[in-house]
Amino acid sequence: APSFRPEEARSPPALELPTPPLSKFKVALCQLSVTADKNRNIAHARAAIEKAASEGAKLVLLPEIWNGPYSNDSFPEYAEDIEAGGDAAPSFSMMSEVARILQVTLVGGSIAERSGNNLYNTCCIFGSDGKLKGKHRKIHLFDIDIPGKITFKESKTLTAGQNPTVVDTDVGRIGIGICYDIRFQELAMLYAARGAHLLCYPGAFNMTTGPLHWELLQRARATDNQLFVATCGPARDTSAGYVAWGHSTLVGPFGEVIATTEHEEATIIAEIDYSLIEQRRQFLPLQHQRRGDLYQLVDVQR
């Protein structure tokens, strides 16, 4: 008899993959141009969501920090009080309204959120009824220094989130991360263990790490966990203080790139077929081959 105990490889144990409401649907990744004009950015994002829905998308993703410039100087100025809503949160209100009117699930990229004395980099997830399904505050803040290439410290203005975010939607169970969160495989593994079909990462990788790591990390998270990964970034603006890499992408559960774009503004519409998850897990049964006698992966259901 084998000595390893796959059933003991996780504590708490992984959940069975739930049956999704839809097994096959279209997803739209809206890689938007972003300016300093917040009203313009909101109207522009709304138009992109409307166009995606008109082309059959049931799930729409927006980029990280799509309603204003990505900079520590801009975060306080463009931040919204999501809890207050209304005029205090025009980006939030638009996303809720358009999701309800168009009856789409919307992963709303991210915006700067003001809560008390803190600022967060926050992704709001809306159901097809327009109601807030979940709110993910970026857990891993982007604090890096690559001499001669890029230096950025989100923690100068932002506070790190404390909770992983898994939401059940009309298009399946989704785990949410924001940009730098994708580098931390433990978060993705936690989401997979909680039964996620899809991981969504709004992200604005830069021109230094983007060419090297952006696609690599997406394919790694999908392959590690045998599920879908979708990312959405802003279009590249070489005149901006922070220049984004672009390349919004959908990756399948075998690490295959299903659809991607370049750096310019574009919307990708592609198909997600969840039957591929079961197929890949059957042929490559990682879940049943984990070595519980050698290691345990511990996560907390919140």
Secondary structure, DSSP 8 states (H G I E B T S, - for coil): --S--GGGSEES--------S-SEEEEEEEE----S-HHHHHHHHHHHHHHHHHTTEEEEE--TT-SS-SSTTHHHHH-B-TTT-GGG-HHHHHHHHHHHHHT-EEE---EEEEETTEEEEEEEEE-TTS-EEEEEE-SS--EEEETTTEEEEGGGT-------EEEEETTEEEEE--GGGGG-HHHHHHHHHTT-SEEEEE---BTTTIIIIIHHHHHHHHHHHTSEEEEE-----TTSSS-B----EEE-TTS-EEEE--SSSEEEEEEEETHHHHHHHHHS-GGGS--TTT--EE----
